[in-house]
Amino acid sequence: MEYIKKSYIECIYCHQKAPLKTKPIYDESFKKTGEKFSCGFCKKEYEESEIPFVKKQKLEVGDRTALETCSNCEYFVKNIFCQKCMLTKKTVNVYDSCDFFTVKKETRDLPF
């Protein structure tokens, strides 16, 4: 039975960010002896030591400060329907954080 783990690779053959497919290998007595790893798109196989995993871009939670959250970012927009990042055009949470964080400029008061 094939399944896809929750990890992605930068495939060196098809040059895409692809899911890593893992297929178990069984012997004659149906005991699992190993696994085959392949690209989810082009099906090229990799050795376990040569898998080109995608590196995480987001820093760990402990590495970010409380001021580096979306609510303090210049690209964060909040309205009654959703909270959105205008740079990535994705819905975000107030307490999320990303690599595109830019400190909010001073807000000006509206005349009314």
Secondary structure, 3 states (H helix, E strand, C coil): CCEEEEEEEECCCCCCEEEEEEEEEECCCCCEEEEEEEECCCCCEECHHHCCECCCCCCCHHHCCCCCCHHHECCEEECCCCEEECCCCEECCCCCCCCCCCECCCCCCCCC
